[in-house]
Amino acid sequence: MKKRNTTISDGPDRLNVLVEGTRVKGDIVMESSIRIDGEVVGNLASSAKVVVGKNGSVKGDLNCSEADIEGRIEGVIKVEDLLILRANARVNGDIKCSRIQIEDGAQFTGKCIMSNVQEAIERAENTADLVY
């Protein structure tokens, strides 16, 4: 009898889903993408895409490769590439991203800094190394 490989790897092509009515307290760190239709109270970090659905919310910082926001975020958002704020999006916190797309009706309160986030981090680290 052949043994099946049951190892499941965490990668960017896999999708995690928090359905409406689900509430998670604590930080979430992952390599794969996630769709949030429930509530996260804590920081969220993903090296892939984060989607916050119309009824989804995050109360904490969001750090990811790409983000598509239709729900609510209360915290700092750092996106390496494209951040999309849909018409129903409500963001209360600063935004740092390389590119941003904002639909009519989206709201955010805070500062928005557009730059290549990774390059800015590397520049800051190199500058800190030069200080004696």
C-alpha positions as CSV (number, residue, x, y, z in Angstrom):
1,M,0.0,0.0,0.0
2,K,1.3,3.4,-0.9
3,K,1.7,6.0,1.8
4,R,0.2,9.4,0.9
5,N,2.3,12.5,1.7
6,T,0.2,14.4,4.3
7,T,2.7,17.3,4.8
8,I,1.0,20.6,4.2
9,S,3.3,23.5,3.6
10,D,2.5,27.1,4.4
11,G,3.1,29.1,1.2
12,P,1.8,32.1,-0.6
13,D,-0.5,30.0,-2.9
14,R,-2.4,28.7,0.1
15,L,-5.4,30.7,1.6
16,N,-6.5,31.0,5.2
17,V,-10.0,32.2,5.9
18,L,-11.5,33.7,9.0
19,V,-15.3,33.6,8.4
20,E,-17.8,36.1,9.7
21,G,-18.5,35.5,13.4
22,T,-15.0,34.4,14.1
23,R,-13.0,36.5,16.6
24,V,-9.2,35.9,17.1
25,K,-7.3,37.6,19.9
26,G,-3.5,37.6,19.5
27,D,-0.9,38.1,16.8
28,I,-1.0,36.2,13.5
29,V,2.1,35.5,11.5
30,M,2.0,33.5,8.2
31,E,3.6,32.9,4.9
32,S,0.3,32.4,3.0
33,S,-2.6,34.7,2.0
34,I,-5.6,35.3,4.3
35,R,-9.1,36.6,3.9
36,I,-10.7,38.1,7.0
37,D,-14.5,38.3,7.3
38,G,-14.4,38.1,11.0
39,E,-12.5,40.1,13.6
40,V,-8.8,40.1,14.5
41,V,-7.6,41.8,17.7
42,G,-3.9,41.8,17.4
43,N,-1.1,42.3,14.8
44,L,-1.2,40.5,11.5
45,A,1.9,39.8,9.4
46,S,1.9,37.9,6.1
47,S,4.5,37.6,3.3
48,A,1.5,37.3,0.9
49,K,-1.8,39.0,0.3
50,V,-4.3,40.1,3.0
51,V,-7.9,40.6,2.1
52,V,-10.3,42.2,4.7
53,G,-13.9,41.7,3.6
54,K,-16.8,44.1,4.1
55,N,-17.6,42.7,7.5
56,G,-14.0,42.1,8.5
57,S,-11.9,44.1,11.0
58,V,-8.4,44.2,12.3
59,K,-7.6,46.1,15.5
60,G,-3.8,46.0,15.3
61,D,-1.0,46.6,12.9
62,L,-1.0,45.0,9.4
63,N,2.2,44.1,7.6
64,C,2.0,42.3,4.3
65,S,3.0,42.0,0.7
66,E,-0.4,43.2,-0.8
67,A,-3.6,44.2,0.8
68,D,-7.2,44.6,-0.4
69,I,-9.3,46.3,2.3
70,E,-13.1,46.6,2.3
71,G,-13.7,46.4,6.0
72,R,-12.1,48.2,9.0
73,I,-8.5,48.6,10.2
74,E,-7.4,50.3,13.4
75,G,-3.6,50.4,13.3
76,V,-0.6,51.0,11.2
77,I,-0.7,49.4,7.7
78,K,2.6,48.5,6.0
79,V,2.3,47.0,2.5
80,E,5.3,46.2,0.4
81,D,3.5,46.6,-2.9
82,L,-0.2,47.5,-3.7
83,L,-2.8,48.6,-1.1
84,I,-6.4,48.8,-2.3
85,L,-8.9,50.6,-0.2
86,R,-12.4,49.7,-1.5
87,A,-15.4,52.0,-1.2
88,N,-16.5,50.6,2.2
89,A,-13.0,50.6,3.7
90,R,-12.5,52.5,7.0
91,V,-8.9,52.9,8.1
92,N,-7.8,54.7,11.3
93,G,-4.0,54.7,11.3
94,D,-0.9,55.5,9.3
95,I,-0.3,53.9,5.9
96,K,3.1,53.0,4.4
97,C,3.0,51.4,0.9
98,S,4.7,51.4,-2.5
99,R,1.4,51.9,-4.4
100,I,-2.1,52.7,-3.4
101,Q,-5.5,52.6,-5.0
102,I,-8.4,54.3,-3.3
103,E,-12.0,53.9,-4.4
104,D,-14.5,56.7,-4.0
105,G,-16.1,56.4,-0.6
106,A,-13.2,54.9,1.2
107,Q,-12.1,56.7,4.4
108,F,-8.8,56.8,6.3
109,T,-7.5,59.0,9.1
110,G,-3.8,59.2,9.4
111,K,-0.7,59.8,7.3
112,C,0.1,58.0,4.0
113,I,3.7,57.5,3.0
114,M,4.3,56.1,-0.4
115,S,7.8,54.6,-1.1
116,N,9.4,51.3,-1.6
117,V,9.0,50.1,2.0
118,Q,11.8,47.5,1.8
119,E,14.3,50.1,0.3
120,A,13.4,52.6,3.1
121,I,14.0,49.9,5.7
122,E,17.4,49.0,4.2
123,R,18.4,52.7,4.0
124,A,17.4,53.2,7.6
125,E,19.4,50.2,8.7
126,N,22.5,51.3,6.7
127,T,22.3,54.8,8.1
128,A,22.1,53.4,11.6
129,D,25.2,51.4,11.0
130,L,27.1,54.5,10.1
131,V,26.2,56.3,13.3
132,Y,28.9,56.0,16.0
